[in-house]
Amino acid sequence: MSTVPLTKRGAELLKEELHRLKTKDRPEVINAIAEARAQGDLSENAEYESAKERQAFIEGRIADLEGKLGAAQIVDPADLNAEGRVVFASTVDLENLDSGEKVTYQIVGLDEADIKESKVSVTSPIARALIGKSAGDVVAVEAPSGLKEYEILEVRYV
């Protein structure tokens, strides 16, 4: 398996989710299955089927998280020294050259991406356009609404 890039914060969030799944969600679903079994006939027991489906989801997610954390390459942005270039885990301040709108994005791993928190996946079109560039560079990004040009105002490692 190839390595999975994660920021230090992203790895902490995945570890927290894994801990919750193992210590809270898994025991709850095991109890729900036991209660449903106690009700008798399992062939027409919706609670039993629902609990079994939830258990399968939880076990799958646990395996997925353990695999990702096992293959993780954890990057702490504070430890980066990329000489002002945009790299994985860096935070980039941009200005849309058409609208003048300013935005800030952190480039993160696929599992950490959340546009509401201004975190974009390293595989996203904007991140791919930014990687390797420096403050003052202009990048063109093919967005669903068409071509957008951004000027990189600042690159930070926080």
Rosetta constraint file for C-alpha pairs under 8 A:
AtomPair CA 1 CA 71 HARMONIC 7.07 0.50
AtomPair CA 2 CA 71 HARMONIC 6.81 0.50
AtomPair CA 3 CA 71 HARMONIC 4.86 0.50
AtomPair CA 3 CA 72 HARMONIC 5.53 0.50
AtomPair CA 3 CA 73 HARMONIC 5.95 0.50
AtomPair CA 4 CA 68 HARMONIC 6.35 0.50
AtomPair CA 4 CA 69 HARMONIC 7.93 0.50
AtomPair CA 4 CA 71 HARMONIC 5.71 0.50
AtomPair CA 4 CA 72 HARMONIC 4.60 0.50
AtomPair CA 4 CA 73 HARMONIC 5.74 0.50
AtomPair CA 4 CA 109 HARMONIC 7.51 0.50
AtomPair CA 5 CA 72 HARMONIC 5.77 0.50
AtomPair CA 5 CA 73 HARMONIC 4.83 0.50
AtomPair CA 5 CA 74 HARMONIC 6.11 0.50
AtomPair CA 5 CA 75 HARMONIC 7.22 0.50
AtomPair CA 5 CA 108 HARMONIC 7.82 0.50
AtomPair CA 5 CA 109 HARMONIC 5.55 0.50
AtomPair CA 6 CA 10 HARMONIC 5.72 0.50
AtomPair CA 6 CA 11 HARMONIC 5.93 0.50
AtomPair CA 6 CA 72 HARMONIC 6.34 0.50
AtomPair CA 6 CA 73 HARMONIC 6.08 0.50
AtomPair CA 6 CA 74 HARMONIC 4.94 0.50
AtomPair CA 6 CA 75 HARMONIC 6.12 0.50
AtomPair CA 6 CA 108 HARMONIC 6.60 0.50
AtomPair CA 6 CA 109 HARMONIC 5.13 0.50
AtomPair CA 6 CA 112 HARMONIC 7.64 0.50
AtomPair CA 7 CA 11 HARMONIC 6.23 0.50
AtomPair CA 7 CA 74 HARMONIC 5.49 0.50
AtomPair CA 7 CA 75 HARMONIC 4.77 0.50
AtomPair CA 7 CA 76 HARMONIC 5.79 0.50
AtomPair CA 7 CA 77 HARMONIC 7.23 0.50
AtomPair CA 7 CA 89 HARMONIC 6.05 0.50
AtomPair CA 7 CA 108 HARMONIC 6.38 0.50
AtomPair CA 7 CA 109 HARMONIC 7.06 0.50
AtomPair CA 8 CA 12 HARMONIC 6.37 0.50
AtomPair CA 8 CA 74 HARMONIC 5.62 0.50
AtomPair CA 8 CA 75 HARMONIC 5.65 0.50
AtomPair CA 8 CA 76 HARMONIC 5.06 0.50
AtomPair CA 8 CA 77 HARMONIC 7.81 0.50
AtomPair CA 9 CA 13 HARMONIC 6.31 0.50
AtomPair CA 10 CA 14 HARMONIC 6.32 0.50
AtomPair CA 10 CA 109 HARMONIC 7.85 0.50
AtomPair CA 10 CA 111 HARMONIC 7.81 0.50
AtomPair CA 10 CA 112 HARMONIC 5.78 0.50
AtomPair CA 11 CA 15 HARMONIC 6.14 0.50
AtomPair CA 11 CA 69 HARMONIC 7.12 0.50
AtomPair CA 11 CA 72 HARMONIC 7.95 0.50
AtomPair CA 11 CA 74 HARMONIC 6.96 0.50
AtomPair CA 12 CA 16 HARMONIC 6.16 0.50
AtomPair CA 13 CA 17 HARMONIC 6.24 0.50
AtomPair CA 14 CA 18 HARMONIC 6.13 0.50
AtomPair CA 14 CA 65 HARMONIC 6.75 0.50
AtomPair CA 14 CA 69 HARMONIC 7.63 0.50
AtomPair CA 15 CA 19 HARMONIC 6.11 0.50
AtomPair CA 15 CA 65 HARMONIC 7.93 0.50
AtomPair CA 15 CA 69 HARMONIC 7.77 0.50
AtomPair CA 16 CA 20 HARMONIC 6.21 0.50
AtomPair CA 17 CA 21 HARMONIC 6.13 0.50
AtomPair CA 18 CA 22 HARMONIC 6.21 0.50
AtomPair CA 18 CA 62 HARMONIC 6.13 0.50
AtomPair CA 18 CA 65 HARMONIC 6.53 0.50
AtomPair CA 18 CA 66 HARMONIC 7.67 0.50
AtomPair CA 19 CA 23 HARMONIC 5.94 0.50
AtomPair CA 20 CA 24 HARMONIC 5.31 0.50
AtomPair CA 20 CA 25 HARMONIC 6.47 0.50
AtomPair CA 21 CA 25 HARMONIC 4.74 0.50
AtomPair CA 21 CA 26 HARMONIC 5.78 0.50
AtomPair CA 21 CA 58 HARMONIC 6.75 0.50
AtomPair CA 21 CA 62 HARMONIC 6.92 0.50
AtomPair CA 22 CA 26 HARMONIC 5.41 0.50
AtomPair CA 22 CA 27 HARMONIC 7.47 0.50
AtomPair CA 22 CA 62 HARMONIC 7.56 0.50
AtomPair CA 23 CA 27 HARMONIC 6.65 0.50
AtomPair CA 24 CA 28 HARMONIC 6.23 0.50
AtomPair CA 25 CA 29 HARMONIC 6.25 0.50
AtomPair CA 25 CA 58 HARMONIC 7.46 0.50
AtomPair CA 26 CA 30 HARMONIC 6.24 0.50
AtomPair CA 26 CA 55 HARMONIC 7.03 0.50
AtomPair CA 26 CA 58 HARMONIC 6.81 0.50
AtomPair CA 26 CA 59 HARMONIC 7.93 0.50
AtomPair CA 27 CA 31 HARMONIC 6.24 0.50
AtomPair CA 28 CA 32 HARMONIC 6.22 0.50
AtomPair CA 29 CA 33 HARMONIC 6.14 0.50
AtomPair CA 29 CA 51 HARMONIC 6.00 0.50
AtomPair CA 29 CA 52 HARMONIC 7.88 0.50
AtomPair CA 29 CA 54 HARMONIC 7.01 0.50
AtomPair CA 29 CA 55 HARMONIC 6.03 0.50
AtomPair CA 30 CA 34 HARMONIC 6.28 0.50
AtomPair CA 30 CA 51 HARMONIC 7.98 0.50
AtomPair CA 30 CA 55 HARMONIC 7.56 0.50
AtomPair CA 31 CA 35 HARMONIC 6.15 0.50
AtomPair CA 32 CA 36 HARMONIC 6.12 0.50
AtomPair CA 32 CA 47 HARMONIC 7.93 0.50
AtomPair CA 32 CA 48 HARMONIC 7.57 0.50
AtomPair CA 32 CA 51 HARMONIC 6.16 0.50
AtomPair CA 33 CA 37 HARMONIC 6.11 0.50
AtomPair CA 33 CA 47 HARMONIC 7.86 0.50
AtomPair CA 33 CA 48 HARMONIC 5.70 0.50
AtomPair CA 33 CA 51 HARMONIC 5.66 0.50
AtomPair CA 33 CA 52 HARMONIC 6.82 0.50
AtomPair CA 34 CA 38 HARMONIC 6.28 0.50
AtomPair CA 35 CA 39 HARMONIC 6.75 0.50
AtomPair CA 36 CA 40 HARMONIC 7.55 0.50
AtomPair CA 36 CA 42 HARMONIC 7.80 0.50
AtomPair CA 36 CA 45 HARMONIC 7.26 0.50
AtomPair CA 36 CA 47 HARMONIC 5.94 0.50
AtomPair CA 36 CA 48 HARMONIC 4.97 0.50
AtomPair CA 37 CA 41 HARMONIC 7.65 0.50
AtomPair CA 37 CA 42 HARMONIC 6.58 0.50
AtomPair CA 37 CA 48 HARMONIC 6.76 0.50
AtomPair CA 41 CA 45 HARMONIC 6.60 0.50
AtomPair CA 42 CA 48 HARMONIC 6.73 0.50
AtomPair CA 45 CA 49 HARMONIC 6.53 0.50
AtomPair CA 46 CA 50 HARMONIC 6.02 0.50
AtomPair CA 47 CA 51 HARMONIC 6.04 0.50
AtomPair CA 48 CA 52 HARMONIC 6.12 0.50
AtomPair CA 49 CA 53 HARMONIC 6.20 0.50
AtomPair CA 50 CA 54 HARMONIC 6.20 0.50
AtomPair CA 51 CA 55 HARMONIC 6.05 0.50
AtomPair CA 52 CA 56 HARMONIC 6.23 0.50
AtomPair CA 53 CA 57 HARMONIC 6.28 0.50
AtomPair CA 54 CA 58 HARMONIC 6.15 0.50
AtomPair CA 55 CA 59 HARMONIC 6.08 0.50
AtomPair CA 56 CA 60 HARMONIC 6.04 0.50
AtomPair CA 57 CA 61 HARMONIC 6.10 0.50
AtomPair CA 58 CA 62 HARMONIC 6.10 0.50
AtomPair CA 59 CA 63 HARMONIC 6.25 0.50
AtomPair CA 60 CA 64 HARMONIC 6.12 0.50
AtomPair CA 61 CA 65 HARMONIC 6.06 0.50
AtomPair CA 62 CA 66 HARMONIC 6.06 0.50
AtomPair CA 63 CA 67 HARMONIC 6.10 0.50
AtomPair CA 64 CA 68 HARMONIC 6.23 0.50
AtomPair CA 65 CA 69 HARMONIC 5.99 0.50
AtomPair CA 66 CA 70 HARMONIC 5.86 0.50
AtomPair CA 67 CA 71 HARMONIC 6.20 0.50
AtomPair CA 68 CA 72 HARMONIC 5.76 0.50
AtomPair CA 75 CA 79 HARMONIC 7.83 0.50
AtomPair CA 75 CA 88 HARMONIC 7.95 0.50
AtomPair CA 75 CA 89 HARMONIC 6.85 0.50
AtomPair CA 76 CA 80 HARMONIC 7.00 0.50
AtomPair CA 76 CA 89 HARMONIC 7.31 0.50
AtomPair CA 77 CA 89 HARMONIC 5.42 0.50
AtomPair CA 77 CA 90 HARMONIC 6.13 0.50
AtomPair CA 77 CA 157 HARMONIC 4.88 0.50
AtomPair CA 77 CA 158 HARMONIC 5.33 0.50
AtomPair CA 78 CA 157 HARMONIC 5.49 0.50
AtomPair CA 78 CA 158 HARMONIC 5.23 0.50
AtomPair CA 79 CA 157 HARMONIC 7.84 0.50
AtomPair CA 80 CA 157 HARMONIC 6.44 0.50
AtomPair CA 82 CA 86 HARMONIC 7.44 0.50
AtomPair CA 82 CA 87 HARMONIC 7.09 0.50
AtomPair CA 84 CA 134 HARMONIC 5.76 0.50
AtomPair CA 84 CA 135 HARMONIC 7.09 0.50
AtomPair CA 84 CA 155 HARMONIC 5.95 0.50
AtomPair CA 84 CA 156 HARMONIC 7.51 0.50
AtomPair CA 85 CA 131 HARMONIC 7.47 0.50
AtomPair CA 85 CA 132 HARMONIC 5.41 0.50
AtomPair CA 85 CA 133 HARMONIC 5.32 0.50
AtomPair CA 85 CA 134 HARMONIC 4.55 0.50
AtomPair CA 85 CA 135 HARMONIC 7.53 0.50
AtomPair CA 85 CA 155 HARMONIC 6.82 0.50
AtomPair CA 86 CA 90 HARMONIC 6.09 0.50
AtomPair CA 86 CA 91 HARMONIC 7.85 0.50
AtomPair CA 86 CA 92 HARMONIC 7.23 0.50
AtomPair CA 86 CA 130 HARMONIC 6.20 0.50
AtomPair CA 86 CA 131 HARMONIC 4.94 0.50
AtomPair CA 86 CA 132 HARMONIC 5.14 0.50
AtomPair CA 86 CA 133 HARMONIC 5.47 0.50
AtomPair CA 86 CA 134 HARMONIC 6.13 0.50
AtomPair CA 86 CA 155 HARMONIC 6.33 0.50
AtomPair CA 87 CA 107 HARMONIC 7.54 0.50
AtomPair CA 87 CA 131 HARMONIC 5.40 0.50
AtomPair CA 87 CA 132 HARMONIC 6.30 0.50
AtomPair CA 88 CA 107 HARMONIC 5.49 0.50
AtomPair CA 88 CA 108 HARMONIC 6.29 0.50
AtomPair CA 88 CA 122 HARMONIC 6.73 0.50
AtomPair CA 88 CA 131 HARMONIC 7.57 0.50
AtomPair CA 89 CA 106 HARMONIC 6.17 0.50
AtomPair CA 89 CA 107 HARMONIC 4.99 0.50
AtomPair CA 89 CA 108 HARMONIC 5.38 0.50
AtomPair CA 89 CA 157 HARMONIC 7.21 0.50
AtomPair CA 90 CA 106 HARMONIC 5.68 0.50
AtomPair CA 90 CA 107 HARMONIC 5.88 0.50
AtomPair CA 90 CA 155 HARMONIC 6.75 0.50
AtomPair CA 90 CA 156 HARMONIC 5.78 0.50
AtomPair CA 90 CA 157 HARMONIC 4.87 0.50
AtomPair CA 90 CA 158 HARMONIC 7.01 0.50
AtomPair CA 91 CA 104 HARMONIC 6.94 0.50
AtomPair CA 91 CA 105 HARMONIC 5.61 0.50
AtomPair CA 91 CA 106 HARMONIC 4.13 0.50
AtomPair CA 91 CA 107 HARMONIC 6.52 0.50
AtomPair CA 91 CA 155 HARMONIC 5.85 0.50
AtomPair CA 91 CA 156 HARMONIC 5.03 0.50
AtomPair CA 91 CA 157 HARMONIC 6.07 0.50
AtomPair CA 91 CA 158 HARMONIC 6.94 0.50
AtomPair CA 92 CA 104 HARMONIC 5.54 0.50
AtomPair CA 92 CA 105 HARMONIC 5.35 0.50
AtomPair CA 92 CA 106 HARMONIC 6.20 0.50
AtomPair CA 92 CA 152 HARMONIC 7.01 0.50
AtomPair CA 92 CA 153 HARMONIC 7.53 0.50
AtomPair CA 92 CA 154 HARMONIC 5.85 0.50
AtomPair CA 92 CA 155 HARMONIC 4.68 0.50
AtomPair CA 92 CA 156 HARMONIC 6.28 0.50
AtomPair CA 93 CA 102 HARMONIC 7.17 0.50
AtomPair CA 93 CA 103 HARMONIC 5.90 0.50
AtomPair CA 93 CA 104 HARMONIC 4.41 0.50
AtomPair CA 93 CA 105 HARMONIC 6.67 0.50
AtomPair CA 93 CA 152 HARMONIC 6.11 0.50
AtomPair CA 93 CA 153 HARMONIC 5.33 0.50
AtomPair CA 93 CA 154 HARMONIC 5.12 0.50
AtomPair CA 93 CA 155 HARMONIC 6.49 0.50
AtomPair CA 94 CA 102 HARMONIC 5.58 0.50
AtomPair CA 94 CA 103 HARMONIC 5.29 0.50
AtomPair CA 94 CA 104 HARMONIC 6.06 0.50
AtomPair CA 94 CA 150 HARMONIC 6.00 0.50
AtomPair CA 94 CA 151 HARMONIC 5.59 0.50
AtomPair CA 94 CA 152 HARMONIC 4.70 0.50
AtomPair CA 94 CA 153 HARMONIC 5.36 0.50
AtomPair CA 94 CA 154 HARMONIC 7.28 0.50
AtomPair CA 95 CA 100 HARMONIC 5.87 0.50
AtomPair CA 95 CA 101 HARMONIC 5.64 0.50
AtomPair CA 95 CA 102 HARMONIC 4.37 0.50
AtomPair CA 95 CA 103 HARMONIC 6.36 0.50
AtomPair CA 95 CA 150 HARMONIC 5.32 0.50
AtomPair CA 95 CA 151 HARMONIC 5.26 0.50
AtomPair CA 95 CA 152 HARMONIC 6.68 0.50
AtomPair CA 95 CA 153 HARMONIC 6.86 0.50
AtomPair CA 96 CA 100 HARMONIC 5.07 0.50
AtomPair CA 96 CA 101 HARMONIC 5.25 0.50
AtomPair CA 96 CA 102 HARMONIC 6.29 0.50
AtomPair CA 96 CA 103 HARMONIC 7.89 0.50
AtomPair CA 96 CA 148 HARMONIC 7.23 0.50
AtomPair CA 96 CA 149 HARMONIC 6.00 0.50
AtomPair CA 96 CA 150 HARMONIC 4.56 0.50
AtomPair CA 96 CA 151 HARMONIC 6.67 0.50
AtomPair CA 97 CA 101 HARMONIC 7.77 0.50
AtomPair CA 97 CA 148 HARMONIC 7.81 0.50
AtomPair CA 97 CA 149 HARMONIC 5.65 0.50
AtomPair CA 97 CA 150 HARMONIC 5.49 0.50
AtomPair CA 97 CA 151 HARMONIC 6.69 0.50
AtomPair CA 98 CA 148 HARMONIC 7.51 0.50
AtomPair CA 98 CA 149 HARMONIC 7.13 0.50
AtomPair CA 104 CA 118 HARMONIC 6.46 0.50
AtomPair CA 105 CA 118 HARMONIC 4.84 0.50
AtomPair CA 105 CA 119 HARMONIC 5.50 0.50
AtomPair CA 105 CA 120 HARMONIC 6.43 0.50
AtomPair CA 106 CA 118 HARMONIC 6.37 0.50
AtomPair CA 106 CA 119 HARMONIC 4.81 0.50
AtomPair CA 106 CA 120 HARMONIC 6.17 0.50
AtomPair CA 107 CA 119 HARMONIC 6.00 0.50
AtomPair CA 107 CA 120 HARMONIC 5.18 0.50
AtomPair CA 107 CA 121 HARMONIC 5.84 0.50
AtomPair CA 107 CA 122 HARMONIC 5.54 0.50
AtomPair CA 107 CA 127 HARMONIC 6.37 0.50
AtomPair CA 108 CA 112 HARMONIC 6.01 0.50
AtomPair CA 108 CA 113 HARMONIC 6.14 0.50
AtomPair CA 108 CA 119 HARMONIC 6.25 0.50
AtomPair CA 108 CA 120 HARMONIC 5.94 0.50
AtomPair CA 108 CA 121 HARMONIC 5.10 0.50
AtomPair CA 108 CA 122 HARMONIC 5.64 0.50
AtomPair CA 109 CA 113 HARMONIC 6.42 0.50
AtomPair CA 109 CA 120 HARMONIC 7.94 0.50
AtomPair CA 109 CA 121 HARMONIC 5.32 0.50
AtomPair CA 109 CA 122 HARMONIC 5.81 0.50
AtomPair CA 110 CA 121 HARMONIC 4.94 0.50
AtomPair CA 110 CA 122 HARMONIC 6.78 0.50
AtomPair CA 110 CA 123 HARMONIC 7.23 0.50
AtomPair CA 111 CA 121 HARMONIC 7.94 0.50
AtomPair CA 112 CA 119 HARMONIC 7.21 0.50
AtomPair CA 112 CA 120 HARMONIC 8.00 0.50
AtomPair CA 112 CA 121 HARMONIC 7.26 0.50
AtomPair CA 113 CA 119 HARMONIC 5.03 0.50
AtomPair CA 113 CA 120 HARMONIC 4.91 0.50
AtomPair CA 113 CA 121 HARMONIC 5.01 0.50
AtomPair CA 114 CA 118 HARMONIC 6.37 0.50
AtomPair CA 114 CA 119 HARMONIC 5.04 0.50
AtomPair CA 114 CA 120 HARMONIC 6.35 0.50
AtomPair CA 115 CA 119 HARMONIC 5.33 0.50
AtomPair CA 115 CA 120 HARMONIC 6.12 0.50
AtomPair CA 120 CA 124 HARMONIC 6.66 0.50
AtomPair CA 120 CA 126 HARMONIC 7.96 0.50
AtomPair CA 120 CA 127 HARMONIC 6.86 0.50
AtomPair CA 121 CA 127 HARMONIC 6.80 0.50
AtomPair CA 122 CA 127 HARMONIC 5.29 0.50
AtomPair CA 122 CA 128 HARMONIC 6.57 0.50
AtomPair CA 123 CA 127 HARMONIC 6.49 0.50
AtomPair CA 123 CA 128 HARMONIC 6.26 0.50
AtomPair CA 124 CA 128 HARMONIC 6.18 0.50
AtomPair CA 125 CA 129 HARMONIC 6.20 0.50
AtomPair CA 125 CA 141 HARMONIC 6.48 0.50
AtomPair CA 125 CA 142 HARMONIC 6.92 0.50
AtomPair CA 125 CA 143 HARMONIC 7.56 0.50
AtomPair CA 126 CA 130 HARMONIC 6.23 0.50
AtomPair CA 126 CA 141 HARMONIC 5.75 0.50
AtomPair CA 126 CA 142 HARMONIC 7.94 0.50
AtomPair CA 127 CA 131 HARMONIC 6.10 0.50
AtomPair CA 129 CA 139 HARMONIC 6.32 0.50
AtomPair CA 129 CA 140 HARMONIC 7.01 0.50
AtomPair CA 129 CA 141 HARMONIC 6.39 0.50
AtomPair CA 130 CA 139 HARMONIC 6.78 0.50
AtomPair CA 133 CA 137 HARMONIC 6.38 0.50
AtomPair CA 134 CA 152 HARMONIC 6.77 0.50
AtomPair CA 134 CA 154 HARMONIC 7.75 0.50
AtomPair CA 134 CA 155 HARMONIC 6.97 0.50
AtomPair CA 135 CA 151 HARMONIC 7.73 0.50
AtomPair CA 135 CA 152 HARMONIC 4.81 0.50
AtomPair CA 135 CA 153 HARMONIC 5.21 0.50
AtomPair CA 135 CA 154 HARMONIC 5.09 0.50
AtomPair CA 135 CA 155 HARMONIC 6.27 0.50
AtomPair CA 136 CA 151 HARMONIC 6.21 0.50
AtomPair CA 136 CA 152 HARMONIC 5.33 0.50
AtomPair CA 136 CA 153 HARMONIC 6.01 0.50
AtomPair CA 136 CA 154 HARMONIC 7.87 0.50
AtomPair CA 137 CA 151 HARMONIC 5.79 0.50
AtomPair CA 137 CA 152 HARMONIC 5.60 0.50
AtomPair CA 138 CA 149 HARMONIC 6.72 0.50
AtomPair CA 138 CA 150 HARMONIC 5.55 0.50
AtomPair CA 138 CA 151 HARMONIC 4.34 0.50
AtomPair CA 138 CA 152 HARMONIC 6.29 0.50
AtomPair CA 139 CA 149 HARMONIC 5.60 0.50
AtomPair CA 139 CA 150 HARMONIC 5.37 0.50
AtomPair CA 139 CA 151 HARMONIC 6.43 0.50
AtomPair CA 139 CA 152 HARMONIC 7.78 0.50
AtomPair CA 140 CA 147 HARMONIC 6.59 0.50
AtomPair CA 140 CA 148 HARMONIC 5.63 0.50
AtomPair CA 140 CA 149 HARMONIC 4.42 0.50
AtomPair CA 140 CA 150 HARMONIC 6.48 0.50
AtomPair CA 141 CA 147 HARMONIC 5.67 0.50
AtomPair CA 141 CA 148 HARMONIC 5.21 0.50
AtomPair CA 141 CA 149 HARMONIC 6.22 0.50
AtomPair CA 141 CA 150 HARMONIC 7.84 0.50
AtomPair CA 142 CA 146 HARMONIC 5.82 0.50
AtomPair CA 142 CA 147 HARMONIC 4.54 0.50
AtomPair CA 142 CA 148 HARMONIC 6.36 0.50
AtomPair CA 143 CA 147 HARMONIC 5.81 0.50
AtomPair CA 143 CA 148 HARMONIC 6.71 0.50
